[in-house]
Amino acid sequence: MLLVVVAGCFVGDRLDAAEDVLRVGSKRFTEAYILAEVLAQTATPHARTQVRQGLGNTAIVFEALRSGNIDLYADYLGTIDLEILRNPKPTSFQAIRDGLARWGLGIAVPLGFNNGYALAMRADEAKRLGIAKLSDLVRHPRLKIGLSNEFIGRADGWPGLSAAYGLGHQPTALDHGIAYDALAGGQVDAIDIYTTDAKIAALGLVTLEDDRAYFPKYDAVLLYRLDVPRRFPQAWQAIGRLEGSIDEQKMIAMNARAELDGQPFDVIARDFLAAGGLLDAATGSPAPAAAPRGLLDKLFGDDLARITLQHVMLVAISVFAAALCGIPLGVVAARMPRLRGLILSAAGLLQTVPSLAMLALLISATGLIGTWPTLIALTLYALLPIARNTCTGLLEVPAGLIQAGSALGLHRDQVLRAIELPLALPVILAGVRTATVINVGTATIAAFIGAGGFGERIVTGLALNDHELLLAGAIPAAVLAVVAELGFELMERRIRRRREALPGQ
């Protein structure tokens, strides 16, 4: 049955890519979530739409677009030019368009605002140190700078910025969502920001002047597959009306509603479209503003049943698949000492690959995002405890019992099935138990590529720096891990009781 479900996941992803559905993606930060909803709601009266939120950083979302798993998403000219096309210097709009054409992609619909990178400090601290420009940082080499992981590695990020200004600081890597708390709490002195972030004004921060004009323009545009206007002509025409409709103040206000007031992304998008006369009659009237929700409301939200089912299925299928592979590998390792080290080392090596790197590689290899690459990644992470415990359990079976089975005329495989595996079962089960608990936690990465699960709440909570939403994702994952532990404990007790009931025990 589980194999049918696995095959269904694969076929489902393929069919979803082939269906006439306009798939809108987003990166993993507040503004991207909002813009994805704006695009989807604009297109909804004219086409079936699907929103795949929080798919990760530029590399992952772009790969999803290039491979056809999404049809469009909002990005920024500077990012496309320098990070995707790898141009050493900013180029023209037409040059960017020509560079994307080789992948069957294009850019269109400038939304009307620039969301650039900048460094920010607390206003009082900047005034005390006399820092107003980026070049002033040279005089303060001991300042603690916290930067997002993406900014540290981007071509247009810290490497180029530090070279342009001669900055010798060693930055600390921080998730963008929690960087503001770190800055407000004095744990770092400066952070990278997006210039449309709502918390700049709310926390009394000052943006340092880019006095050497290092950063390019980051005008917001749509990055899309060139077949979208043909496949969805009416939806594309409606999306085109968004051109120039969002200025920086409007975007800041929308970000503030999400990050400071806790409003849902879809409500923010609908209110914006209605206020600008862009809300099609077929979409309906603006939704009323949602009241701020507490932890219990977020914990037992309308999405709980859906994400619980998604999480349970991801864990169950991946552990089952890992057992199908890991137990035979453990048998081979136990019987062939020369291969034992190679098999266990290879399984261990897979666990050292960072989860996001594993997902990026699998997306590139399979051409898919969502359920399928997540299941492959989780299966690979679960192999080691199952294979190792199978090998260990078989090696602990007394040699005399194996010899007795052979003396009774049993073939080697019959001895394995009738004697070795039953005696090794408690140890094998312990490996499956460990793999299950590991995958309950690791499955939260599924949300980074649109496969759902409790990670949806965690990823969104990180983007919004919403600690309650983070807990609303972490608590069910912890509960599921405890339930899994109790289930395996009951299973092991039953096995022990059956053994004790056997004659001669």
Secondary structure as UniProt FT lines:
FT   HELIX           2..18
FT   STRAND          22..25
FT   HELIX           30..43
FT   TURN            44..46
FT   STRAND          49..52
FT   HELIX           58..66
FT   TURN            67..68
FT   STRAND          72..76
FT   HELIX           77..78
FT   HELIX           79..84
FT   HELIX           93..101
FT   TURN            102..104
FT   STRAND          105..108
FT   STRAND          117..122
FT   HELIX           123..129
FT   HELIX           134..139
FT   TURN            141..142
FT   STRAND          145..147
FT   HELIX           149..153
FT   TURN            155..156
FT   HELIX           158..165
FT   STRAND          172..173
FT   HELIX           176..184
FT   TURN            185..186
FT   STRAND          190..194
FT   TURN            195..196
FT   HELIX           199..202
FT   TURN            203..204
FT   STRAND          205..207
FT   TURN            211..212
FT   STRAND          219..225
FT   TURN            226..227
FT   HELIX           228..231
FT   HELIX           233..240
FT   TURN            241..244
FT   HELIX           248..259
FT   TURN            260..261
FT   HELIX           265..275
FT   TURN            276..277
FT   HELIX           281..283
FT   HELIX           295..299
FT   TURN            302..303
FT   HELIX           304..335
FT   HELIX           337..352
FT   HELIX           355..366
FT   HELIX           371..395
FT   HELIX           399..407
FT   TURN            408..409
FT   HELIX           412..415
FT   HELIX           416..420
FT   HELIX           421..442
FT   HELIX           443..449
FT   HELIX           455..464
FT   HELIX           467..501
FT   TURN            503..504
//
